Amino acid sequence: MTSVLVTDGHWRKTLAVVRSLGRKGVVVTVGERTLLNTSSFSKYCRRRIVYPSPRRYPDRFIEFILREIKKNHYDCLFPMEEETVLLITGHQSEISKYTYLLIPDAQEIEFVRDKRNLIQFAETHGIPTPKTWHSLPPSPSPANGGRGRGVASEVSIFLDGRGKGEGVNLDSIPIPAVIKPRISSGSFGIAYVKKREDLIPSYQKVHARYPFPLIQEWVPDGAGTFGLSALLDEGSNVKAAFVHKKLRMYPVQGGPSTLREGVEHPQIMELGLSLLKSLNWVGVGMVEFKVDPRDKIPKLMEVNPRFWGSLQLAIVSGVDFPYLILKMARGETFKPILHYPVGRRCRWLLFGDILHFLNNPNRFHLYPSFFRFFEPNTSYDIISRKDPLPVLGAMATFFTFLYDPEMKRFLERR
């Protein structure tokens, strides 16, 4: 009987994997550092394991995973969160002796996580990006006892996105602007600057937590934010791809989608796949673009080197990434899946879309309306009549962020 091990049971993308494979008769084991997690409540979760915290005890976590896959046969291992993937990829050769593992190597993941690396790579490979300025630590000066000058006052440390030029005066950076940490997930650490006098204070605030962030031009809203999700094999050959459009997000100004729709967008598919193939990517990844309404060109925002939060939409639209990986683990062949029905929607109601509603000043004028709960073409990330108990798990997960010190620190770091 086919069996898999899926880590990081707290997350809705993990639940999507559990449901996808469980419905097909696969024996699914879910791991997390607590039994109180969303995915473990699913009726498709056949076995639950509790492992040491990957964040607090990384060595013990790896030792646990190795013992588990040696003791129990798993056809495939699905590491779901970025920190978990990074730990596991460091032991990829050993883990792959016992189970199928399709993830990039550590260097590839670290490379795309650094937005400075990613922007520079994209520009050299013809992928459009927002105009970007990056900063470097100021050189030590005898006048200040060998210490670098204050970041915001050292205008010569700001260079254009390709690292060229002698320096850029802060007054020449157009406003509005966005300040982004070089390494972070989702919307964590991002600052939006609407007034010129706020540029330096905002930069200093972000810099205090995320040293030497990027400054990017603000790409106006109006033309849509899209994600290109893809699966590539060990030779970086495309096995599947899917494009979705974000209809609502939380935070409202930019973050994970709370409502999204499957679409066709040949330009974004071409750009995203071109970038991933240029990176010699292996496994799954999601490339996010925001279309600039001024020139109608998609601009690269980021690459997620792991499964993405909106995975459920791809699955219900017929691009079942987890099952395709399992087929690859079995040695089965299939034609690349690049076409799919469009117009399906998927909603993260608990608790993303609720938070969007509460924080959006135009909450009663949303399109589609927040109160349209029973649209025939809309499914839900967590809520399911056929598998209702993960709602309780999601509530348990939500409350762990309120009382659990480790989960609080996890959010603070991100």
C-alpha positions as CSV (number, residue, x, y, z in Angstrom):
1,M,0.0,0.0,0.0
2,T,1.3,3.5,-0.9
3,S,2.2,5.7,2.0
4,V,3.6,9.2,2.4
5,L,4.9,11.4,5.2
6,V,3.9,15.0,5.2
7,T,5.4,17.6,7.6
8,D,4.1,20.9,9.0
9,G,0.6,19.9,9.8
10,H,-0.4,23.4,10.9
11,W,-0.7,24.8,7.4
12,R,-3.6,24.8,4.9
13,K,-1.3,23.8,2.1
14,T,-0.4,20.7,4.1
15,L,-4.1,19.9,4.5
16,A,-4.4,20.2,0.7
17,V,-1.8,17.5,0.3
18,V,-3.4,15.3,2.9
19,R,-6.8,15.5,1.3
20,S,-5.5,15.1,-2.2
21,L,-3.6,11.9,-1.5
22,G,-6.0,10.5,1.2
23,R,-8.9,10.6,-1.2
24,K,-6.9,8.4,-3.6
25,G,-6.3,5.7,-0.9
26,V,-2.8,6.8,0.0
27,V,-1.9,6.2,3.7
28,V,-0.9,9.7,4.9
29,T,1.1,10.3,8.0
30,V,1.1,13.9,9.3
31,G,4.0,15.3,11.4
32,E,4.0,18.4,13.5
33,R,5.5,19.4,16.9
34,T,2.0,19.1,18.4
35,L,-1.0,17.0,17.8
36,L,-3.2,20.2,17.8
37,N,-2.7,21.0,14.1
38,T,-5.1,21.5,11.2
39,S,-4.1,18.6,9.1
40,S,-4.1,16.0,11.9
41,F,-7.9,16.5,12.3
42,S,-8.6,15.4,8.7
43,K,-10.2,12.1,8.2
44,Y,-7.6,11.4,5.5
45,C,-4.8,11.6,8.1
46,R,-4.2,7.9,8.9
47,R,-1.4,8.4,11.4
48,R,-0.1,11.3,13.5
49,I,3.4,11.8,14.8
50,V,4.9,14.5,17.0
51,Y,8.5,15.5,16.2
52,P,11.0,17.9,17.9
53,S,10.6,21.5,16.9
54,P,12.6,22.2,13.7
55,R,13.2,25.7,14.9
56,R,14.4,25.0,18.5
57,Y,15.9,21.6,17.9
58,P,17.0,21.2,14.3
59,D,19.4,18.3,14.9
60,R,16.9,16.4,16.9
61,F,14.3,17.0,14.2
62,I,16.5,15.5,11.5
63,E,17.4,12.5,13.7
64,F,13.7,11.9,14.3
65,I,12.9,12.1,10.5
66,L,15.7,9.7,9.7
67,R,14.6,7.2,12.4
68,E,11.0,7.5,11.1
69,I,11.7,6.8,7.4
70,K,14.1,4.0,8.3
71,K,11.6,2.3,10.6
72,N,8.5,2.8,8.4
73,H,8.3,2.6,4.6
74,Y,7.2,5.8,2.9
75,D,7.0,6.1,-0.9
76,C,7.5,9.9,-0.7
77,L,8.3,12.6,1.8
78,F,6.6,16.0,1.5
79,P,8.4,18.8,3.5
80,M,6.0,21.7,3.5
81,E,7.4,24.8,5.3
82,E,10.5,26.7,4.2
83,E,12.4,26.1,7.4
84,T,11.6,22.4,7.3
85,V,12.7,22.2,3.6
86,L,16.0,23.9,4.4
87,L,16.8,21.4,7.2
88,I,15.8,18.4,5.1
89,T,17.7,19.5,2.0
90,G,20.9,19.6,4.0
91,H,20.5,15.8,4.5
92,Q,19.0,15.1,1.1
93,S,21.4,12.4,0.0
94,E,20.9,10.4,3.1
95,I,17.1,10.8,3.2
96,S,16.8,9.9,-0.5
97,K,18.2,6.4,0.3
98,Y,14.9,5.6,2.1
99,T,12.2,7.6,0.4
100,Y,11.5,9.8,-2.6
101,L,12.4,13.4,-2.1
102,L,12.0,16.0,-4.8
103,I,13.3,19.4,-3.6
104,P,16.0,21.8,-4.8
105,D,19.4,21.7,-3.1
106,A,20.2,24.1,-0.3
107,Q,22.2,26.5,-2.4
108,E,19.3,27.0,-4.9
109,I,16.9,27.6,-2.1
110,E,19.1,30.1,-0.3
111,F,19.8,31.9,-3.6
112,V,16.2,32.6,-4.5
113,R,15.3,33.4,-0.9
114,D,17.6,36.4,-1.1
115,K,15.6,39.0,-3.1
116,R,18.8,40.8,-4.1
117,N,20.2,37.7,-5.7
118,L,16.9,36.9,-7.3
119,I,16.3,40.4,-8.8
120,Q,19.9,40.6,-10.2
121,F,19.5,37.1,-11.7
122,A,16.1,37.9,-13.2
123,E,17.4,41.1,-14.8
124,T,20.3,39.3,-16.5
125,H,17.9,36.7,-17.9
126,G,15.4,39.1,-19.3
127,I,12.7,38.8,-16.6
128,P,11.0,42.2,-15.9
129,T,11.4,43.5,-12.3
130,P,10.4,46.6,-10.5
131,K,13.2,49.2,-10.4
132,T,15.2,48.3,-7.4
133,W,17.9,49.8,-5.3
134,H,19.9,47.6,-2.9
135,S,22.2,48.7,-0.1
136,L,25.6,47.6,1.1
137,P,27.2,48.1,4.5
138,P,29.1,51.4,4.6
139,S,32.9,51.2,4.7
140,P,34.6,51.8,8.1
141,S,35.8,55.4,8.5
142,P,38.7,56.6,10.7
143,A,36.5,59.5,11.7
144,N,34.0,57.3,13.5
145,G,36.5,55.0,15.0
146,G,36.4,52.4,12.3
147,R,32.6,52.0,12.4
148,G,30.4,52.4,9.4
149,R,28.3,55.5,9.1
150,G,24.6,55.4,9.7
151,V,22.9,53.6,6.8
152,A,20.3,56.2,5.9
153,S,22.9,59.0,5.8
154,E,25.3,57.0,3.6
155,V,23.7,57.7,0.2
156,S,26.6,56.1,-1.7
157,I,25.7,52.7,-0.5
158,F,22.4,52.7,-2.5
159,L,23.0,51.1,-5.9
160,D,20.7,50.2,-8.7
161,G,19.3,46.7,-9.0
162,R,22.3,45.4,-10.9
163,G,24.8,46.7,-8.5
164,K,26.0,49.3,-10.9
165,G,26.8,53.0,-10.5
166,E,28.7,55.0,-7.9
167,G,25.6,55.5,-5.7
168,V,22.1,56.9,-5.7
169,N,20.9,59.9,-3.9
170,L,17.9,59.0,-1.7
171,D,16.1,62.0,-3.0
172,S,16.1,60.5,-6.5
173,I,14.2,57.4,-5.5
174,P,10.6,57.8,-6.6
175,I,7.8,57.8,-4.0
176,P,5.7,55.8,-3.3
177,A,8.2,53.1,-2.7
178,V,8.4,49.7,-1.0
179,I,11.1,48.6,1.4
180,K,11.6,44.8,1.4
181,P,13.8,42.6,3.6
182,R,16.2,40.6,1.5
183,I,15.0,37.4,3.2
184,S,11.5,37.0,4.5
185,S,8.3,35.2,3.7
186,G,4.9,36.7,2.6
187,S,4.5,40.3,3.7
188,F,6.6,40.1,6.8
189,G,8.9,43.0,7.2
190,I,7.7,45.0,4.2
191,A,7.1,48.7,4.6
192,Y,5.2,50.9,2.2
193,V,6.4,54.5,1.9
194,K,3.9,57.1,0.7
195,K,5.7,60.3,1.7
196,R,9.3,61.2,1.0
197,E,9.9,62.3,4.6
198,D,9.0,58.7,5.7
199,L,11.6,57.0,3.5
200,I,14.6,57.2,5.8
201,P,12.7,56.4,9.1
202,S,10.9,53.5,7.4
203,Y,14.2,52.2,6.0
204,Q,15.9,52.5,9.4
205,K,13.0,50.6,11.0
206,V,13.2,47.7,8.6
207,H,17.0,47.7,8.6
208,A,16.9,47.3,12.4
209,R,15.3,43.9,12.0
210,Y,16.3,42.9,8.5
211,P,19.7,44.4,7.7
212,F,20.2,46.2,4.4
213,P,16.9,45.7,2.8
214,L,15.9,46.5,-0.8
215,I,14.1,49.6,-1.9
216,Q,11.8,49.1,-4.9
217,E,9.5,51.3,-6.9
218,W,5.9,50.8,-6.1
219,V,4.1,49.0,-8.9
220,P,0.5,50.4,-8.8
221,D,-2.5,48.3,-8.3
222,G,-5.1,47.7,-11.0
223,A,-3.7,45.1,-13.3
224,G,-3.5,42.2,-10.9
225,T,-1.1,40.0,-9.0
226,F,-0.5,36.5,-10.3
227,G,1.3,33.3,-9.2
228,L,2.9,30.8,-11.6
229,S,3.1,27.4,-9.8
230,A,5.2,24.7,-11.4
231,L,6.6,21.3,-10.9
232,L,10.0,20.4,-12.5
233,D,11.7,17.0,-12.5
234,E,15.4,16.3,-11.6
235,G,16.4,17.4,-15.1
236,S,14.5,20.7,-14.7
237,N,11.9,19.6,-17.2
238,V,8.5,21.1,-16.7
239,K,5.9,18.5,-15.6
240,A,3.1,20.8,-14.6
241,A,2.2,24.5,-14.4
242,F,-0.7,26.5,-13.2
243,V,-1.5,30.3,-13.0
244,H,-3.8,31.9,-10.5
245,K,-4.8,35.5,-9.9
246,K,-5.1,37.0,-6.4
247,L,-8.6,38.5,-5.9
248,R,-8.1,39.3,-2.2
249,M,-5.1,39.3,0.2
250,Y,-4.2,39.7,3.8
251,P,-2.6,42.1,4.6
252,V,-4.9,44.0,2.3
253,Q,-2.1,45.9,0.5
254,G,-0.2,42.8,-0.3
255,G,0.3,39.3,1.2
256,P,-1.0,35.7,0.9
257,S,-4.2,35.4,-1.1
258,T,-7.5,34.9,0.8
259,L,-9.5,34.5,-2.4
260,R,-7.9,33.5,-5.8
261,E,-9.0,32.3,-9.2
262,G,-7.5,30.0,-11.8
263,V,-6.7,31.8,-15.0
264,E,-4.9,31.5,-18.3
265,H,-2.0,34.0,-18.7
266,P,0.5,32.8,-21.3
267,Q,2.9,35.7,-20.7
268,I,3.2,35.0,-17.0
269,M,3.5,31.2,-17.6
270,E,6.3,31.8,-20.1
271,L,8.2,34.2,-17.8
272,G,7.8,32.1,-14.7
273,L,8.8,28.8,-16.4
274,S,11.7,30.6,-18.1
275,L,13.0,31.9,-14.8
276,L,12.7,28.5,-13.1
277,K,14.4,26.6,-15.9
278,S,17.2,29.2,-15.9
279,L,17.7,28.5,-12.2
280,N,17.9,24.7,-13.0
281,W,15.0,24.3,-10.6
282,V,13.9,20.9,-9.2
283,G,10.6,20.2,-7.5
284,V,7.8,22.7,-6.9
285,G,8.0,26.4,-6.8
286,M,5.8,29.5,-7.1
287,V,6.8,32.6,-9.0
288,E,4.8,35.7,-8.2
289,F,4.3,38.6,-10.6
290,K,2.4,41.9,-10.4
291,V,1.3,43.4,-13.7
292,D,2.2,47.0,-14.0
293,P,-0.8,49.0,-15.3
294,R,1.5,51.6,-16.7
295,D,3.1,49.4,-19.3
296,K,1.0,46.1,-18.9
297,I,4.2,44.2,-18.2
298,P,4.3,41.6,-15.4
299,K,7.1,42.4,-12.8
300,L,8.7,39.8,-10.7
301,M,7.9,40.0,-7.0
302,E,9.4,36.8,-5.5
303,V,10.0,33.0,-5.8
304,N,8.6,30.7,-3.1
305,P,10.9,27.6,-3.0
306,R,8.3,25.3,-1.5
307,F,4.6,24.5,-1.7
308,W,2.5,27.6,-1.6
309,G,-0.6,28.6,0.5
310,S,-3.0,28.5,-2.5
311,L,-2.2,24.9,-3.4
312,Q,-5.8,23.8,-3.0
313,L,-6.9,25.9,-6.0
314,A,-4.5,24.1,-8.4
315,I,-5.7,20.7,-7.1
316,V,-9.4,21.5,-7.6
317,S,-8.6,22.9,-11.0
318,G,-7.1,19.6,-12.1
319,V,-3.4,20.3,-11.6
320,D,-2.8,18.0,-8.6
321,F,0.8,18.7,-7.8
322,P,1.1,16.3,-4.8
323,Y,-0.3,13.4,-6.7
324,L,2.0,14.1,-9.7
325,I,5.0,14.0,-7.4
326,L,3.8,10.7,-6.0
327,K,3.5,9.4,-9.6
328,M,7.1,10.4,-10.2
329,A,8.1,8.6,-7.0
330,R,6.5,5.5,-8.4
331,G,8.4,5.9,-11.7
332,E,5.2,6.6,-13.7
333,T,5.4,8.8,-16.7
334,F,2.8,11.4,-17.8
335,K,2.6,14.2,-20.3
336,P,3.3,17.7,-18.9
337,I,0.1,19.4,-17.6
338,L,0.0,23.0,-18.9
339,H,-3.7,23.4,-19.6
340,Y,-6.6,23.2,-17.1
341,P,-10.2,24.5,-16.6
342,V,-10.1,28.2,-15.7
343,G,-12.6,30.2,-13.5
344,R,-12.5,28.0,-10.4
345,R,-12.0,30.0,-7.2
346,C,-10.7,29.0,-3.8
347,R,-11.1,30.9,-0.5
348,W,-9.2,31.0,2.7
349,L,-12.1,32.0,4.9
350,L,-10.6,30.9,8.2
351,F,-9.0,33.2,9.0
352,G,-7.5,35.1,6.1
353,D,-10.6,36.4,4.3
354,I,-12.2,37.3,7.6
355,L,-9.1,39.4,8.5
356,H,-9.2,41.0,5.0
357,F,-12.8,41.9,5.5
358,L,-12.2,43.5,8.9
359,N,-9.2,45.5,7.7
360,N,-10.5,46.7,4.3
361,P,-12.2,50.1,4.5
362,N,-14.2,49.1,1.4
363,R,-15.3,45.9,3.1
364,F,-19.0,46.3,2.1
365,H,-18.1,47.0,-1.6
366,L,-15.8,44.0,-2.3
367,Y,-16.1,42.2,-5.6
368,P,-17.0,39.4,-5.3
369,S,-18.9,40.1,-2.1
370,F,-17.5,38.7,1.1
371,F,-21.0,37.4,1.9
372,R,-21.2,35.1,-1.2
373,F,-20.4,31.9,0.7
374,F,-22.1,29.3,-1.6
375,E,-20.8,30.1,-5.1
376,P,-20.8,26.8,-7.1
377,N,-17.4,27.5,-8.6
378,T,-15.8,28.4,-5.2
379,S,-14.2,25.9,-2.8
380,Y,-12.5,26.4,0.5
381,D,-9.0,25.8,1.7
382,I,-10.1,24.4,5.1
383,I,-13.9,24.2,5.3
384,S,-15.3,21.0,3.8
385,R,-18.6,19.2,4.3
386,K,-17.0,15.9,3.6
387,D,-14.0,16.6,5.9
388,P,-15.3,19.0,8.6
389,L,-13.0,18.5,11.5
390,P,-9.9,20.4,10.2
391,V,-12.0,23.6,11.1
392,L,-11.4,22.6,14.7
393,G,-7.7,22.0,14.0
394,A,-7.5,25.5,12.3
395,M,-8.9,27.1,15.4
396,A,-6.4,25.2,17.6
397,T,-3.6,26.3,15.3
398,F,-4.9,29.9,15.4
399,F,-4.8,30.0,19.2
400,T,-1.3,28.6,19.3
401,F,-0.2,31.8,17.7
402,L,-1.7,33.7,20.7
403,Y,-0.3,31.7,23.6
404,D,2.6,29.6,22.3
405,P,5.9,31.5,22.7
406,E,7.6,29.6,19.9
407,M,4.9,30.4,17.4
408,K,5.0,34.1,18.5
409,R,8.8,34.1,17.9
410,F,8.2,32.4,14.5
411,L,5.9,35.2,13.4
412,E,8.3,37.9,14.7
413,R,11.2,36.5,12.8
414,R,9.1,36.5,9.6
